[in-house]
């Protein structure tokens, strides 16, 4: 092969590689814009359904927690309050526990 033929083959390879590059670029852009289209129109619906499911599950848990369990007559039940009372207020100052030191 002479230099001219080698140059023609190299130019052909460059042209084919450029064409492949543009094909790949086109496919990547198509996938990107397809994904963005999907997110724009279906993303809010998916998020809304997930939020509704979480809301329903939390509501069912709260109702189950508030519903008293049936007890038989004569059975003792203990009901506890969820809130704890504070032992001191912020305006009381800092609590310091002193120990007695013997000499």
Phi and psi restraints in degrees (value plus and minus 20) as a CYANA .aco file:
   2 UNK   PHI    -113.3   -73.3
   2 UNK   PSI     153.3   193.3
   3 UNK   PHI     -83.1   -43.1
   3 UNK   PSI     -53.4   -13.4
   4 UNK   PHI     -88.8   -48.8
   4 UNK   PSI     -61.3   -21.3
   5 UNK   PHI     -87.0   -47.0
   5 UNK   PSI     -59.8   -19.8
   6 UNK   PHI     -83.3   -43.3
   6 UNK   PSI     -61.0   -21.0
   7 UNK   PHI     -83.5   -43.5
   7 UNK   PSI     -60.6   -20.6
   8 UNK   PHI     -83.8   -43.8
   8 UNK   PSI     -62.7   -22.7
   9 UNK   PHI     -84.1   -44.1
   9 UNK   PSI     -61.7   -21.7
  10 UNK   PHI     -83.9   -43.9
  10 UNK   PSI     -61.6   -21.6
  11 UNK   PHI     -83.9   -43.9
  11 UNK   PSI     -60.3   -20.3
  12 UNK   PHI     -81.5   -41.5
  12 UNK   PSI     -63.7   -23.7
  13 UNK   PHI     -81.9   -41.9
  13 UNK   PSI     -61.3   -21.3
  14 UNK   PHI     -83.3   -43.3
  14 UNK   PSI     -64.2   -24.2
  15 UNK   PHI     -83.8   -43.8
  15 UNK   PSI     -62.6   -22.6
  16 UNK   PHI     -86.1   -46.1
  16 UNK   PSI     -59.1   -19.1
  17 UNK   PHI     -87.4   -47.4
  17 UNK   PSI     -57.5   -17.5
  18 UNK   PHI     -84.5   -44.5
  18 UNK   PSI     -62.1   -22.1
  19 UNK   PHI     -82.7   -42.7
  19 UNK   PSI     -62.1   -22.1
  20 UNK   PHI     -85.0   -45.0
  20 UNK   PSI     -58.9   -18.9
  21 UNK   PHI     -81.1   -41.1
  21 UNK   PSI     -65.1   -25.1
  22 UNK   PHI     -88.6   -48.6
  22 UNK   PSI     -55.6   -15.6
  23 UNK   PHI     -81.4   -41.4
  23 UNK   PSI     -66.0   -26.0
  24 UNK   PHI     -84.0   -44.0
  24 UNK   PSI     -62.4   -22.4
  25 UNK   PHI     -82.4   -42.4
  25 UNK   PSI     -61.8   -21.8
  26 UNK   PHI     -82.9   -42.9
  26 UNK   PSI     -64.0   -24.0
  27 UNK   PHI     -84.6   -44.6
  27 UNK   PSI     -62.7   -22.7
  28 UNK   PHI     -82.9   -42.9
  28 UNK   PSI     -63.2   -23.2
  29 UNK   PHI     -84.9   -44.9
  29 UNK   PSI     -58.9   -18.9
  30 UNK   PHI     -83.0   -43.0
  30 UNK   PSI     -63.6   -23.6
  31 UNK   PHI     -85.1   -45.1
  31 UNK   PSI     -63.1   -23.1
  32 UNK   PHI     -80.9   -40.9
  32 UNK   PSI     -70.6   -30.6
  33 UNK   PHI     -89.3   -49.3
  33 UNK   PSI     -50.9   -10.9
  34 UNK   PHI     -85.3   -45.3
  34 UNK   PSI     -62.8   -22.8
  35 UNK   PHI     -85.1   -45.1
  35 UNK   PSI     -62.1   -22.1
  36 UNK   PHI     -84.7   -44.7
  36 UNK   PSI     -59.0   -19.0
  37 UNK   PHI     -82.2   -42.2
  37 UNK   PSI     -65.1   -25.1
  38 UNK   PHI     -80.2   -40.2
  38 UNK   PSI     -65.7   -25.7
  39 UNK   PHI     -85.7   -45.7
  39 UNK   PSI     -58.5   -18.5
  40 UNK   PHI     -86.1   -46.1
  40 UNK   PSI     -59.5   -19.5
  41 UNK   PHI    -118.4   -78.4
  41 UNK   PSI     -47.7    -7.7
  42 UNK   PHI    -130.7   -90.7
  42 UNK   PSI     -36.3     3.7
  43 UNK   PHI     -79.9   -39.9
  43 UNK   PSI     -69.8   -29.8
  44 UNK   PHI     -81.0   -41.0
  44 UNK   PSI     -54.5   -14.5
  45 UNK   PHI     -87.4   -47.4
  45 UNK   PSI     -60.9   -20.9
  46 UNK   PHI     -85.7   -45.7
  46 UNK   PSI     -63.1   -23.1
  47 UNK   PHI     -85.6   -45.6
  47 UNK   PSI     -60.4   -20.4
  48 UNK   PHI     -83.8   -43.8
  48 UNK   PSI     -62.2   -22.2
  49 UNK   PHI     -84.4   -44.4
  49 UNK   PSI     -60.3   -20.3
  50 UNK   PHI     -85.1   -45.1
  50 UNK   PSI     -61.8   -21.8
  51 UNK   PHI     -85.4   -45.4
  51 UNK   PSI     -60.4   -20.4
  52 UNK   PHI     -83.0   -43.0
  52 UNK   PSI     -60.4   -20.4
  53 UNK   PHI     -85.1   -45.1
  53 UNK   PSI     -63.7   -23.7
  54 UNK   PHI     -82.8   -42.8
  54 UNK   PSI     -61.7   -21.7
  55 UNK   PHI     -82.0   -42.0
  55 UNK   PSI     -66.0   -26.0
  56 UNK   PHI     -83.4   -43.4
  56 UNK   PSI     -60.8   -20.8
  57 UNK   PHI     -84.8   -44.8
  57 UNK   PSI     -63.9   -23.9
  58 UNK   PHI     -85.4   -45.4
  58 UNK   PSI     -58.2   -18.2
  59 UNK   PHI     -84.9   -44.9
  59 UNK   PSI     -61.1   -21.1
  60 UNK   PHI     -85.9   -45.9
  60 UNK   PSI     -58.7   -18.7
  61 UNK   PHI     -84.5   -44.5
  61 UNK   PSI     -61.5   -21.5
  62 UNK   PHI     -85.4   -45.4
  62 UNK   PSI     -61.5   -21.5
  63 UNK   PHI     -85.5   -45.5
  63 UNK   PSI     -59.6   -19.6
  64 UNK   PHI     -87.1   -47.1
  64 UNK   PSI     -54.3   -14.3
  65 UNK   PHI     -92.1   -52.1
  65 UNK   PSI     -55.8   -15.8
  66 UNK   PHI     -99.6   -59.6
  66 UNK   PSI     -45.3    -5.3
  67 UNK   PHI     -90.7   -50.7
  67 UNK   PSI     103.9   143.9
  68 UNK   PHI     -93.0   -53.0
  68 UNK   PSI     126.3   166.3
  69 UNK   PHI     -99.1   -59.1
  69 UNK   PSI     121.3   161.3
  70 UNK   PHI     -87.9   -47.9
  70 UNK   PSI     115.6   155.6
  71 UNK   PHI    -141.6  -101.6
  71 UNK   PSI     132.0   172.0
  72 UNK   PHI    -103.1   -63.1
  72 UNK   PSI     137.8   177.8
  73 UNK   PHI     -81.8   -41.8
  73 UNK   PSI     117.4   157.4
  74 UNK   PHI      69.2   109.2
  74 UNK   PSI     -26.1    13.9
  75 UNK   PHI    -104.2   -64.2
  75 UNK   PSI     120.0   160.0
  76 UNK   PHI    -113.0   -73.0
  76 UNK   PSI     113.2   153.2
  77 UNK   PHI    -141.2  -101.2
  77 UNK   PSI     126.0   166.0
  78 UNK   PHI    -138.0   -98.0
  78 UNK   PSI     102.9   142.9
  79 UNK   PHI    -127.3   -87.3
  79 UNK   PSI     110.0   150.0
  80 UNK   PHI    -130.8   -90.8
  80 UNK   PSI     126.2   166.2
  81 UNK   PHI    -105.3   -65.3
  81 UNK   PSI     121.3   161.3
  82 UNK   PHI     -95.9   -55.9
  82 UNK   PSI     -44.0    -4.0
  83 UNK   PHI    -108.4   -68.4
  83 UNK   PSI     118.4   158.4
  84 UNK   PHI    -126.7   -86.7
  84 UNK   PSI     117.8   157.8
  85 UNK   PHI    -100.7   -60.7
  85 UNK   PSI     122.7   162.7
  86 UNK   PHI     -93.8   -53.8
  86 UNK   PSI     121.7   161.7
  87 UNK   PHI     -99.9   -59.9
  87 UNK   PSI     -47.5    -7.5
  88 UNK   PHI    -168.9  -128.9
  88 UNK   PSI     140.8   180.8
  89 UNK   PHI    -115.1   -75.1
  89 UNK   PSI     143.8   183.8
  90 UNK   PHI     -84.6   -44.6
  90 UNK   PSI     -50.6   -10.6
  91 UNK   PHI     -96.0   -56.0
  91 UNK   PSI     -29.0    11.0
  92 UNK   PHI     -92.2   -52.2
  92 UNK   PSI     -40.2    -0.2
  93 UNK   PHI      80.6   120.6
  93 UNK   PSI    -189.8  -149.8
  94 UNK   PHI    -109.8   -69.8
  94 UNK   PSI     119.6   159.6
  95 UNK   PHI    -109.7   -69.7
  95 UNK   PSI     108.8   148.8
  96 UNK   PHI    -145.2  -105.2
  96 UNK   PSI     108.0   148.0
  97 UNK   PHI    -117.5   -77.5
  97 UNK   PSI      97.2   137.2
  98 UNK   PHI    -116.9   -76.9
  98 UNK   PSI     123.9   163.9
  99 UNK   PHI    -132.6   -92.6
  99 UNK   PSI     125.1   165.1
 100 UNK   PHI    -100.6   -60.6
 100 UNK   PSI     111.3   151.3
 101 UNK   PHI    -127.5   -87.5
 101 UNK   PSI     105.0   145.0
 102 UNK   PHI    -119.0   -79.0
 102 UNK   PSI     118.9   158.9
